Amino acid sequence: MEIWLQQQWRGISVWHLLLIPLSWCFALIVALRRYAYRLGLLKSYRLSVPVIVVGNLTVGGAGKTPAVVWLVQRLREQGFYPGVISRGYGRDSGQVLPVMADSQAASVGDEPLLLARRAACPVWVGAQRAATGAALLAAHPECDVLISDDGLQHYALQRDVEIVVVDGERQFGNGCLLPAGPLREPVRRLRDADLVLYNGLCNGAAHPGAYTMRLQGDQFINLQQSQQCRSASDFIGVPLMAVAGIGNPERFFSHLRSLGLVFESRAFADHHAFVVDDLAFESTGVVLMTEKDAVKCAAFAQSNWWYLPVQAEIEGDFLGQLLNQLRSRCG
């Protein structure tokens, strides 16, 4: 259903027009809610350290997780001790929990688990961002900056810097708000963001002053034996099945094609809870997947399953602008 909706939201049809009145109602609710926070009618909370929010305007993935990993690594290089908080979409509770490298994705969410394994910093999950951040800081008083993953619309937590990540290919779909389109907030919301980051080349006019992020990776890691690595060239001419349960599966498939690989593909909904039968294909070829999906499949992995870690590269002086924003807002 989610994949079908993402496809439908790229254009306008009769059923979109029928949903436009609901989108107007949604837009009104979104605007009133935001103004209520601005006026203090709804309570917001400020934590004891600066907060960087990384989010997007649309439903579905835009590439926030690689951006958060990049931010953590760069901030650590600058002498900061960052922590990450997240809702943990797809998990089975809203409880505030620390995320460990050996946590279960069903309990903490797939993206937080990936972050805990890649970012080398404290990661906590919880339904309420402010309470989650307070719990992380109580457990890790050495942290001097927090990154809120996918927290753009969570105005109950005050923020010092906002980073909006945009899928360069899909951008904002048909430009409509939910349910007629994919937008959580109007596109003009970008004007209030401190930094805008396009994941991949922009398919159309980019927001003025925006930066571009590219995802790099050509080394695959075996799900059963993490010390086993293979380059993309090792899989050329091998029967392959590529699977992806992310916000934009086609981005992963396109990446594989750019590596010269030929494969069958199977797309699943974002945060899909994989089970063995999902990957029981008739062919006995190699299965390739994203790192985000691998954290959910490791418990029942086969010897011919491999995942592709990716690293973000951000052009220009994005880090310098971020540090300037932090210094100007936080002293």
Protein Blocks (a to p, Z undefined) as FASTA:
>chain_A
ZZmmmmmmmpccfklmmmmmmmmmmmmmmmmmmmmmmnomaccdddfbdcdddddfbecj
ehlmmmmmmmmmmmmmnopacddddehioiabfbdcdddfkbcfklnojklmmmmmmnop
acdddfblklmmmmmmmmmmmbcbdcdehillmmkbccfbdcddddfklmnonopacfkb
mbfbdfklmmmpmbdcdedjaebjddehiacdddddfbdcdfklmmbccdfklmgoiacd
dddddfblmlmmmmmmmnopacddddddehiacdfklmmcfblcdcdddfklmmmmmmmc
cfkbccdddddddehjllmmmmmmmmmmnZZ
